[in-house]
Amino acid sequence: LTHSLTHSLTHSLTHPLTHSLTHSPTHSLTHSLTHPSSYSLPTHSLARSLPHYPNEPTLPNEQSLSHSLLFRCMNALFTASKRAMSTGTSSVRSLPIVHVPERNSFVMKMPNGDEALLEYTSPSEGVRDFVHTYTPPTYRGNGLAELVTLASFNWAKENDLRVVPTCGYIATNFLNKHPEFNDIVDESSPFCRI
Protein backbone atom coordinates (compact mmCIF):
# COMPACT_ATOMS: atom_id res chain seq x y z
CA LEU A 1 0.00 0.00 0.00
CA THR A 2 2.77 2.43 0.98
CA HIS A 3 4.73 1.50 -2.13
CA SER A 4 1.69 1.99 -4.40
CA LEU A 5 0.92 5.43 -2.99
CA THR A 6 4.56 6.47 -3.17
CA HIS A 7 4.76 5.28 -6.77
CA SER A 8 1.58 7.12 -7.80
CA LEU A 9 2.79 10.38 -6.28
CA THR A 10 6.42 10.15 -7.47
CA HIS A 11 5.99 12.45 -10.47
CA SER A 12 4.76 15.32 -8.30
CA LEU A 13 6.71 14.82 -5.08
CA THR A 14 10.25 15.83 -4.23
CA HIS A 15 12.60 13.13 -3.00
CA PRO A 16 12.36 14.07 0.74
CA LEU A 17 8.57 13.69 0.83
CA THR A 18 8.74 10.46 -1.17
CA HIS A 19 11.28 9.17 1.34
CA SER A 20 9.02 10.22 4.24
CA LEU A 21 5.99 8.53 2.69
CA THR A 22 7.96 5.31 2.29
CA HIS A 23 9.10 5.18 5.90
CA SER A 24 6.18 6.63 7.85
CA PRO A 25 3.30 7.41 5.51
CA THR A 26 0.55 8.60 7.80
CA HIS A 27 2.56 10.71 10.25
CA SER A 28 4.94 12.22 7.67
CA LEU A 29 2.19 12.93 5.17
CA THR A 30 -0.04 14.54 7.80
CA HIS A 31 2.85 16.66 9.11
CA SER A 32 4.05 17.67 5.65
CA LEU A 33 0.63 18.61 4.34
CA THR A 34 -0.36 20.62 7.41
CA HIS A 35 3.04 22.38 7.53
CA PRO A 36 3.78 23.30 3.89
CA SER A 37 6.99 25.11 4.74
CA SER A 38 8.57 21.84 5.97
CA TYR A 39 9.25 20.62 2.44
CA SER A 40 9.69 21.98 -1.04
CA LEU A 41 6.73 20.61 -2.98
CA PRO A 42 4.93 22.09 -5.99
CA THR A 43 1.56 21.79 -4.19
CA HIS A 44 -0.55 22.95 -7.12
CA SER A 45 1.10 20.31 -9.30
CA LEU A 46 0.39 17.65 -6.65
CA ALA A 47 -3.21 18.84 -6.36
CA ARG A 48 -3.69 18.32 -10.08
CA SER A 49 -2.16 14.82 -9.97
CA LEU A 50 -4.46 13.39 -7.27
CA PRO A 51 -8.04 12.30 -7.93
CA HIS A 52 -10.82 14.66 -6.87
CA TYR A 53 -13.41 13.48 -4.37
CA PRO A 54 -16.88 14.80 -3.62
CA ASN A 55 -17.19 17.09 -0.59
CA GLU A 56 -13.49 17.85 -0.39
CA PRO A 57 -12.49 21.25 1.05
CA THR A 58 -12.33 24.33 -1.15
CA LEU A 59 -8.88 25.80 -1.86
CA PRO A 60 -8.84 29.55 -1.10
CA ASN A 61 -5.30 29.55 0.34
CA GLU A 62 -2.18 27.45 0.91
CA GLN A 63 -3.44 26.04 4.24
CA SER A 64 -6.71 24.91 2.66
CA LEU A 65 -4.76 23.43 -0.24
CA SER A 66 -2.74 21.41 2.26
CA HIS A 67 -5.91 20.13 3.91
CA SER A 68 -7.36 19.25 0.53
CA LEU A 69 -4.21 17.32 -0.36
CA LEU A 70 -4.38 15.50 2.96
CA PHE A 71 -8.05 14.70 2.32
CA ARG A 72 -7.27 13.32 -1.13
CA CYS A 73 -4.22 11.35 -0.03
CA MET A 74 -6.14 9.76 2.83
CA ASN A 75 -8.98 8.88 0.44
CA ALA A 76 -6.44 7.34 -1.94
CA LEU A 77 -5.00 5.29 0.95
CA PHE A 78 -8.49 4.18 2.03
CA THR A 79 -9.43 3.18 -1.54
CA ALA A 80 -6.19 1.24 -1.98
CA SER A 81 -6.61 -0.57 1.35
CA LYS A 82 -10.22 -1.48 0.48
CA ARG A 83 -9.02 -2.89 -2.84
CA ALA A 84 -6.30 -4.88 -1.06
CA MET A 85 -8.82 -6.26 1.46
CA SER A 86 -11.20 -7.21 -1.33
CA THR A 87 -8.43 -9.05 -3.17
CA GLY A 88 -7.42 -10.81 0.03
CA THR A 89 -10.88 -12.00 0.93
CA SER A 90 -11.76 -13.18 -2.56
CA SER A 91 -8.55 -15.26 -2.66
CA VAL A 92 -9.67 -17.23 0.42
CA ARG A 93 -12.16 -19.06 -1.82
CA SER A 94 -9.23 -21.13 -3.09
CA LEU A 95 -8.14 -22.29 0.40
CA PRO A 96 -8.37 -26.05 1.01
CA ILE A 97 -11.35 -27.57 2.83
CA VAL A 98 -10.31 -30.37 5.18
CA HIS A 99 -12.49 -33.10 6.68
CA VAL A 100 -11.64 -33.40 10.39
CA PRO A 101 -13.45 -36.59 11.53
CA GLU A 102 -12.37 -36.25 15.18
CA ARG A 103 -14.22 -32.91 15.28
CA ASN A 104 -17.12 -34.08 13.07
CA SER A 105 -16.51 -31.12 10.82
CA PHE A 106 -15.29 -29.78 7.51
CA VAL A 107 -12.90 -26.87 8.00
CA MET A 108 -11.49 -24.10 5.84
CA LYS A 109 -8.72 -22.30 7.77
CA MET A 110 -8.41 -18.56 7.09
CA PRO A 111 -5.05 -16.75 6.82
CA ASN A 112 -5.66 -15.15 10.24
CA GLY A 113 -6.33 -18.53 11.91
CA ASP A 114 -10.15 -18.27 11.97
CA GLU A 115 -12.19 -21.12 10.51
CA ALA A 116 -15.15 -21.39 8.18
CA LEU A 117 -16.74 -24.73 8.96
CA LEU A 118 -19.63 -27.18 8.83
CA GLU A 119 -20.34 -29.39 11.84
CA TYR A 120 -22.28 -32.66 11.72
CA THR A 121 -23.49 -35.44 13.98
CA SER A 122 -24.12 -39.13 13.25
CA PRO A 123 -27.64 -39.87 14.55
CA SER A 124 -27.76 -43.34 12.97
CA GLU A 125 -25.85 -45.69 10.70
CA GLY A 126 -25.34 -44.14 7.25
CA VAL A 127 -26.88 -40.79 8.23
CA ARG A 128 -25.13 -37.48 8.91
CA ASP A 129 -26.97 -34.50 10.36
CA PHE A 130 -25.44 -31.26 9.09
CA VAL A 131 -26.25 -29.17 12.14
CA HIS A 132 -24.25 -25.97 11.82
CA THR A 133 -22.26 -23.82 9.39
CA TYR A 134 -20.11 -20.86 10.40
CA THR A 135 -18.13 -18.19 8.56
CA PRO A 136 -15.95 -15.70 10.48
CA PRO A 137 -17.46 -12.17 10.25
CA THR A 138 -14.39 -10.76 8.47
CA TYR A 139 -14.84 -13.21 5.60
CA ARG A 140 -18.61 -13.20 5.19
CA GLY A 141 -19.98 -12.39 1.76
CA ASN A 142 -17.41 -14.51 -0.07
CA GLY A 143 -19.54 -17.66 -0.43
CA LEU A 144 -17.42 -19.69 1.99
CA ALA A 145 -20.39 -21.40 3.67
CA GLU A 146 -21.47 -22.64 0.24
CA LEU A 147 -17.99 -23.99 -0.55
CA VAL A 148 -17.68 -25.84 2.77
CA THR A 149 -21.22 -27.23 2.46
CA LEU A 150 -20.56 -28.31 -1.12
CA ALA A 151 -17.47 -30.23 0.00
CA SER A 152 -19.51 -31.85 2.80
CA PHE A 153 -22.33 -32.94 0.48
CA ASN A 154 -19.85 -34.31 -2.07
CA TRP A 155 -18.22 -36.35 0.71
CA ALA A 156 -21.62 -37.66 1.86
CA LYS A 157 -22.55 -38.61 -1.71
CA GLU A 158 -19.23 -40.36 -2.37
CA ASN A 159 -19.67 -42.37 0.84
CA ASP A 160 -23.34 -43.32 0.23
CA LEU A 161 -24.48 -41.36 3.27
CA ARG A 162 -27.83 -39.68 3.74
CA VAL A 163 -28.00 -36.11 5.04
CA VAL A 164 -30.36 -34.41 7.46
CA PRO A 165 -30.01 -30.65 6.79
CA THR A 166 -30.76 -29.27 10.27
CA CYS A 167 -28.69 -26.14 9.63
CA GLY A 168 -31.04 -23.37 8.47
CA TYR A 169 -28.62 -22.10 5.82
CA ILE A 170 -28.43 -25.55 4.23
CA ALA A 171 -32.18 -26.23 4.37
CA THR A 172 -33.35 -22.85 3.06
CA ASN A 173 -30.51 -21.64 0.87
CA PHE A 174 -27.99 -24.29 -0.17
CA LEU A 175 -30.44 -27.00 -1.24
CA ASN A 176 -32.47 -24.51 -3.29
CA LYS A 177 -29.29 -23.63 -5.14
CA HIS A 178 -28.02 -27.23 -5.40
CA PRO A 179 -30.97 -29.52 -6.16
CA GLU A 180 -28.50 -32.18 -7.35
CA PHE A 181 -28.16 -33.21 -3.69
CA ASN A 182 -31.90 -33.65 -3.02
CA ASP A 183 -31.57 -37.39 -3.64
CA ILE A 184 -29.31 -37.87 -0.60
CA VAL A 185 -31.45 -35.85 1.84
CA ASP A 186 -32.75 -38.35 4.38
CA GLU A 187 -36.44 -39.28 3.97
CA SER A 188 -37.05 -38.64 7.68
CA SER A 189 -36.01 -35.03 7.26
CA PRO A 190 -38.81 -32.43 6.89
CA PHE A 191 -36.63 -31.01 4.10
CA CYS A 192 -36.69 -34.17 2.01
CA ARG A 193 -37.79 -33.31 -1.54
CA ILE A 194 -37.95 -36.71 -3.21
C-alpha angles and dihedrals in degrees: 000000000000091000092050093050092045091050094049092051097042096099092058103033129082118235096259094057092044088052091049092049090052095052104034110003104176100040096039094044093048092048094045095047095046092045105044094177091064093078140023104245129151091233096184089053090050091048090056093048097055123077118258119239130200116261095018117151121274117249110231095142145007094273092053089046089055091051091048091051090049090049092051095044092050090049089050090051091048092049092048093048091049089052091049091050091048091051091048096051095045090053091059088074088078095055115116121262112219128198108225104190094182088061095038089233149109111229136196109189115214123219090253093053097258118128135226105204152163119218125202141180130209106231094171143354111300094005129105122189110211097210106167144016125190136186121186110249093241091060101040117125094042097096094249095140088056092050094049092045091048090054090048094050092046089053091049091049094048090051096046092244126151120227132219106200100210092153108096093221091056096044098046105028116016098047092048088055095041109040089161087084097053090097093065096047106114115255091229091061117099085224095060109127103184 
